[in-house]
Structures are given as C-alpha cells and as structure tokens.
Amino acid sequence: MSQIDKDIRFLKIAKLIGESSKCMSRKIGSVLVKEGCIVSEGRNGPPCNTKHCDERSVEFYSTIESAFSLEKIVDRCPRKILKYSSGQGLHLCIAQHSEENVINQAARNGISTLGASIYCYCCLPCKNCMGSIINAGIKEVVCLKVKPDYDTYSRILAEEAGILVREIDESEIK
C-alpha cells in the first residue's frame, strides 16, 4: 500500500470518528498512528463528564454573553446563533478540539505520543493544537489541504519544530 493510500485510509477513519462528535458547529475527528496502527482517536466536543452546549440553559450563556436572549438552545451552536464567524466567540465554546482530545486520550490510556503521526480530518490545526502536537512529540501532521496562507502561525510553528505537514486534497477522500 502506497503512502497516499495509507493517508487516505486514516483520514477516512478520522472523518468517520468526527461524525460521532456532539459539536453542533463542526464535526472534526483525528487519529493518532504509530507504526501503521491507530493508537488513539479523538473528536471535538466537551471534556469528559461535562455538559454539552444543548444541555446548558440559556441563563448559563447569558451570564457569559450579554447579547444572548434566546429561549432555548436546541440544535444550533451558541456561537452560530449569535452570528460569530469561525474562530470567534470561543468564550461560549466548551469543546476541546479533536487534536487535543486524541492526545489527551492517549495520555489517559498511558500511550506514548512520541514519534507518532496525527491524521486530522480538518485543515491545518490551529496554533494552540499545533503547540500541543509539538509538545506531545508528534512528528507528522496529515490534514486536508487549504490555501497556502491559511493559519500562517501554525505553519511557522510546525516548521520551526521540524514537524512534517502533509496536506491531502479533500476530493481524494471519497
């Protein structure tokens, strides 16, 4: 099996894992791979044993965001209700990113992340996730291809830390 075939296979699995996310905004999944085997999986969503957005009261959000005045959260992300753009209004978001969760799941189960590859069914991880990836000793990030100037900060951090970033065009993952 070629490297691109392996990449596509693991990205398909990450996509499938992301589909089970409870996040009402984006369903992102990641897998951690060592020696060709998946050793951990993660999806974006709330931390273990905490309430999800749709389980929280409007009063909860009203104390955080004065503009919040809807009667009930049903199936829409609180940030989307208030028309925040992607990456904005994160003070309302309880979710951990899938990249953080895949690393935390490995740690929780005593699995070393050193030298692993992370497959993320999303574009280049944000700078915070890239920092976690670097500190976890992960050597390679495989994700979906985006514009070259997307999240320049993450690219710079990855380059400085010697992390190999390989991007796959989403059209290749059928």
Secondary structure, 3 states (H helix, E strand, C coil): CCHHHHHHHHHHHHHHHHCCCCCCCCCCEEEEEECCEEEEEEECECCCCCCCHHHCCHHHHHHHCCCCCCCCCCCCCHHHHCCCCCCCCHHHCCCECHHHHHHHHHHHCCCCCCCCEEEECCCCCCHHHHHHHHHCCCCEEEEECCCCCCCHHHHHHHHHHCCEEEEECHHHCC
